[in-house]
């Protein structure tokens, strides 16, 4: 009787572990690349249908496409911390827009930076935005999405009101946070690996 109970408990434990692995969204995309591909295709289709990058959809996508980690510095990282990332993307932030990179996201499949900038148009903020080898999915003054081989670039600028609703890193009611974000725009620059 004791061996039956032990086997039953072992089977239940295996089932629980299997359900955890299969249902845990951040783990399942690592184990099942087809799920990651489905998430990416849904995200790209959303961009095409809305003709813009929806910031909330982007945040959800980044969170579940591949596990990674965030670094946050409300007053801004120094250049040495974010320049290697922008160099990988083959872009540069214009110095004259006073970029304040406050968030860095790193994972094996997606890397991002987010910054506060003084201008509202991508071509005023980013240098080398156009890549001749890219298939452009969306390009306008505030959105840029392109595919180049196994990399997808997603760049957007949004007003502060949209950033406050999307991520909540800054509290507009807090005088110190308000001083950092007043008169600024939210820039997000990401590179997604599809392989």
C-alpha positions as a Python dict, from the first residue, in 0.01 Angstrom:
ca = {
    (1, 'X'): (0, 0, 0),
    (2, 'X'): (285, 235, 81),
    (3, 'X'): (447, 184, -263),
    (4, 'X'): (117, 271, -436),
    (5, 'X'): (94, 598, -241),
    (6, 'X'): (457, 677, -325),
    (7, 'X'): (400, 612, -696),
    (8, 'X'): (83, 822, -689),
    (9, 'X'): (267, 1110, -523),
    (10, 'X'): (550, 1084, -776),
    (11, 'X'): (306, 1090, -1069),
    (12, 'X'): (128, 1393, -921),
    (13, 'X'): (463, 1572, -874),
    (14, 'X'): (564, 1501, -1236),
    (15, 'X'): (227, 1628, -1362),
    (16, 'X'): (261, 1947, -1157),
    (17, 'X'): (613, 2009, -1291),
    (18, 'X'): (496, 1946, -1650),
    (19, 'X'): (203, 2185, -1611),
    (20, 'X'): (435, 2447, -1464),
    (21, 'X'): (678, 2415, -1756),
    (22, 'X'): (404, 2415, -2021),
    (23, 'X'): (193, 2693, -1873),
    (24, 'X'): (464, 2928, -1746),
    (25, 'X'): (473, 3185, -2033),
    (26, 'X'): (829, 3302, -1982),
    (27, 'X'): (967, 2950, -1966),
    (28, 'X'): (756, 2801, -2245),
    (29, 'X'): (896, 3045, -2506),
    (30, 'X'): (1247, 2921, -2428),
    (31, 'X'): (1147, 2557, -2465),
    (32, 'X'): (911, 2601, -2760),
    (33, 'X'): (1045, 2839, -3030),
    (34, 'X'): (718, 2805, -3223),
    (35, 'X'): (536, 2980, -2936),
    (36, 'X'): (788, 3265, -2954),
    (37, 'X'): (732, 3283, -3331),
    (38, 'X'): (356, 3300, -3277),
    (39, 'X'): (397, 3586, -3026),
    (40, 'X'): (620, 3774, -3273),
    (41, 'X'): (380, 3723, -3566),
    (42, 'X'): (88, 3848, -3356),
    (43, 'X'): (290, 4157, -3258),
    (44, 'X'): (388, 4235, -3621),
    (45, 'X'): (29, 4185, -3739),
    (46, 'X'): (-90, 4425, -3468),
    (47, 'X'): (158, 4688, -3593),
    (48, 'X'): (40, 4643, -3952),
    (49, 'X'): (-331, 4658, -3865),
    (50, 'X'): (-298, 4964, -3636),
    (51, 'X'): (-34, 5134, -3855),
    (52, 'X'): (158, 5222, -3538),
    (53, 'X'): (342, 5060, -3250),
    (54, 'X'): (100, 5032, -2960),
    (55, 'X'): (315, 5091, -2651),
    (56, 'X'): (113, 4863, -2422),
    (57, 'X'): (121, 4583, -2677),
    (58, 'X'): (495, 4635, -2713),
    (59, 'X'): (553, 4610, -2338),
    (60, 'X'): (348, 4291, -2321),
    (61, 'X'): (536, 4152, -2621),
    (62, 'X'): (878, 4230, -2474),
    (63, 'X'): (782, 4077, -2142),
    (64, 'X'): (672, 3746, -2296),
    (65, 'X'): (886, 3712, -2611),
    (66, 'X'): (1194, 3600, -2419),
    (67, 'X'): (1289, 3628, -2051),
    (68, 'X'): (1532, 3904, -1966),
    (69, 'X'): (1597, 4170, -1708),
    (70, 'X'): (1543, 4544, -1666),
    (71, 'X'): (1783, 4805, -1530),
    (72, 'X'): (1623, 5133, -1430),
    (73, 'X'): (1790, 5464, -1351),
    (74, 'X'): (1535, 5748, -1338),
    (75, 'X'): (1801, 6018, -1362),
    (76, 'X'): (1962, 5846, -1663),
    (77, 'X'): (2246, 5603, -1727),
    (78, 'X'): (2584, 5732, -1835),
    (79, 'X'): (2678, 5685, -2201),
    (80, 'X'): (2917, 5399, -2138),
    (81, 'X'): (2625, 5191, -2014),
    (82, 'X'): (2399, 5231, -2318),
    (83, 'X'): (2635, 5308, -2610),
    (84, 'X'): (2724, 4940, -2669),
    (85, 'X'): (2353, 4868, -2719),
    (86, 'X'): (2294, 5150, -2967),
    (87, 'X'): (2611, 5049, -3155),
    (88, 'X'): (2466, 4698, -3195),
    (89, 'X'): (2153, 4855, -3341),
    (90, 'X'): (2372, 5062, -3576),
    (91, 'X'): (2212, 5387, -3460),
    (92, 'X'): (2317, 5683, -3250),
    (93, 'X'): (2117, 5915, -3028),
    (94, 'X'): (2151, 6281, -3124),
    (95, 'X'): (2335, 6468, -2849),
    (96, 'X'): (2140, 6787, -2913),
    (97, 'X'): (1815, 6624, -2796),
    (98, 'X'): (1961, 6567, -2447),
    (99, 'X'): (1882, 6195, -2430),
    (100, 'X'): (1835, 6055, -2083),
    (101, 'X'): (1836, 5676, -2112),
    (102, 'X'): (1648, 5556, -1805),
    (103, 'X'): (1577, 5191, -1887),
    (104, 'X'): (1784, 4909, -2035),
    (105, 'X'): (1629, 4570, -2111),
    (106, 'X'): (1854, 4277, -2200),
    (107, 'X'): (1779, 3921, -2299),
    (108, 'X'): (1911, 3666, -2543),
    (109, 'X'): (1643, 3754, -2803),
    (110, 'X'): (1549, 4117, -2739),
    (111, 'X'): (1742, 4424, -2625),
    (112, 'X'): (1595, 4768, -2562),
    (113, 'X'): (1669, 5108, -2429),
    (114, 'X'): (1417, 5371, -2331),
    (115, 'X'): (1498, 5737, -2299),
    (116, 'X'): (1351, 6077, -2235),
    (117, 'X'): (1423, 6316, -2524),
    (118, 'X'): (1345, 6676, -2618),
    (119, 'X'): (1207, 6612, -2970),
    (120, 'X'): (893, 6436, -3090),
    (121, 'X'): (1016, 6290, -3423),
    (122, 'X'): (1245, 5992, -3472),
    (123, 'X'): (1456, 6157, -3742),
    (124, 'X'): (1536, 6439, -3497),
    (125, 'X'): (1647, 6193, -3230),
    (126, 'X'): (1816, 5900, -3407),
    (127, 'X'): (2107, 5903, -3652),
    (128, 'X'): (2135, 5619, -3910),
    (129, 'X'): (1767, 5536, -3882),
    (130, 'X'): (1743, 5401, -4237),
    (131, 'X'): (1909, 5071, -4323),
    (132, 'X'): (1922, 4996, -4696),
    (133, 'X'): (1914, 4620, -4640),
    (134, 'X'): (1591, 4632, -4441),
    (135, 'X'): (1235, 4549, -4529),
    (136, 'X'): (1039, 4836, -4377),
    (137, 'X'): (714, 4734, -4209),
    (138, 'X'): (623, 5080, -4080),
    (139, 'X'): (788, 5418, -4110),
    (140, 'X'): (651, 5756, -4014),
    (141, 'X'): (757, 6046, -3791),
    (142, 'X'): (709, 5854, -3465),
    (143, 'X'): (728, 5482, -3557),
    (144, 'X'): (988, 5272, -3736),
    (145, 'X'): (973, 4894, -3772),
    (146, 'X'): (1203, 4703, -4007),
    (147, 'X'): (1323, 4350, -4071),
    (148, 'X'): (1682, 4283, -4172),
    (149, 'X'): (1772, 3914, -4189),
    (150, 'X'): (1706, 3766, -3846),
    (151, 'X'): (1671, 4105, -3671),
    (152, 'X'): (1371, 4329, -3630),
    (153, 'X'): (1410, 4691, -3520),
    (154, 'X'): (1122, 4859, -3339),
    (155, 'X'): (1166, 5230, -3264),
    (156, 'X'): (897, 5470, -3146),
    (157, 'X'): (847, 5806, -2978),
    (158, 'X'): (537, 5871, -2770),
    (159, 'X'): (411, 6161, -2561),
    (160, 'X'): (473, 6148, -2188),
    (161, 'X'): (103, 6084, -2119),
    (162, 'X'): (128, 5750, -2300),
    (163, 'X'): (443, 5650, -2115),
    (164, 'X'): (280, 5723, -1781),
    (165, 'X'): (-14, 5496, -1872),
    (166, 'X'): (210, 5220, -2011),
    (167, 'X'): (490, 5162, -1764),
    (168, 'X'): (447, 5368, -1447),
    (169, 'X'): (818, 5413, -1380),
    (170, 'X'): (768, 5784, -1327),
    (171, 'X'): (501, 5927, -1100),
    (172, 'X'): (372, 6251, -1248),
    (173, 'X'): (237, 6354, -907),
    (174, 'X'): (585, 6332, -753),
    (175, 'X'): (759, 6673, -797),
    (176, 'X'): (1103, 6513, -852),
    (177, 'X'): (971, 6277, -1122),
    (178, 'X'): (765, 6554, -1282),
    (179, 'X'): (1078, 6769, -1310),
    (180, 'X'): (1250, 6485, -1501),
    (181, 'X'): (970, 6426, -1751),
    (182, 'X'): (810, 6768, -1809),
    (183, 'X'): (851, 6877, -2171),
    (184, 'X'): (1000, 6541, -2270),
    (185, 'X'): (903, 6258, -2504),
    (186, 'X'): (941, 5885, -2451),
    (187, 'X'): (1177, 5709, -2692),
    (188, 'X'): (1191, 5329, -2715),
    (189, 'X'): (1457, 5157, -2927),
    (190, 'X'): (1457, 4776, -2955),
    (191, 'X'): (1622, 4498, -3152),
    (192, 'X'): (1452, 4159, -3169),
    (193, 'X'): (1633, 3844, -3279),
    (194, 'X'): (1414, 3593, -3461),
    (195, 'X'): (1662, 3304, -3475),
}
